[in-house]
Amino acid sequence: MRLLFLAGILSATIALTPCAHSQQAIHRLDGHRLSADKADAIADAELKRDGVMGAQLAIFNHGRVVWTHAYGLRNAEKNLPMTPDTNIWAASITKGVFATWVMHLAEQHRVDLDQPIAQMLAHPLNEYEPYRQSATDLVQDPQWQRVTPRILLAHSSGLSNFVIGGEPDKKLRLHFPPGTRFAYSGEGLNLLQFALEEKLHEPLDTAMQRDLFTPFGMNRTGMVWHDDFAANTALRYDAAGHYIGTTHRDRARAAGSMSTTIQNLSRFIEALLADKILQPPAKAAMFTPQVTIRAAHQFPTFDSSISDEGPHVGLAYGLGWGLLTRTPYGSAFFKEGHGDGAENYLICFPRSGTCMILLTNSDNGELAFRPLLEQLIGDSVTPWEWESYTRAAILRNEEHSPPK
């Protein structure tokens, strides 16, 4: 279906609608330079080859954006181009931004990262309506008292990724002692959101807008839908180029409801690297490994197979962000985003300030990640197999890939 799509909508429209905003030559991690025009050509060719409907890309050197690029269509039916200011679903990149906000609360002593979630709540979890049906067994498990914000942010709670779809009986349970291993859990991030909203008596979208998005000029970013997004928003498409839907979230979810633009997300990363969001101690704590990872694949969540790929680059998890602690380019932090019609990736190497952000409105987006990262910034260290970013893994898993 992917190849058939190349002969359809994309061949007729995308080649006519690239929109690039090139600025400076790119300094790759390996020391080579790449002209902006060459980067444009590489990006357009690869995205077209992989049948990506639309994409927004950005590259940073020394902590500042030096190149941005918008490709393809935000709306195939109306032949509307993607632009750097098009609102696009960030999917699970939301988790990293949410974690940064939580560290801001910790810095202000508004939350204790090591306080058990059970103690943050005025009542047992199963007495709250959202958890009345799912949390009874969980609160009776003695290990529930060990689950903290730190453990939830590190994806080491033992909760499944999501109860719906992950647990046959739709009940919350701990699959291993909290804090002892990594297992990705969007459910855990939503649980932390709930506890914080109860503790702070404020909705997440209101708090993050006030504390993060508005102060840093992220005027086209929100944890819920804003009406002014409508004029320039990316629709979502499957691997064959068929329309899936429009992201219109009316309820904030820490696990993945954020909509943003490449320009806004770049502002966030620039501010984070410049210590304008968090002071150095809090930022260092966020990027300190909490749990090392030897798993061969990030998904399925509880897959027991192991590999040397992760240890070779020091794969670990900090607080809300994946980490690479052993690379020729220094340490790195990263976050994926994956949902129906949205495949995204962000990686930063703080020592050089080299970063790349890739946002797409396509189920084909991940096909382009490895070649673009390798060619544009010289990234040879992302654990491609663990991420399932190899072409074989993507094609094998396209019918069953979970949200990241």
Disulfide bonds with the S-S distance in Angstrom:
Cys348-Cys355 2.11
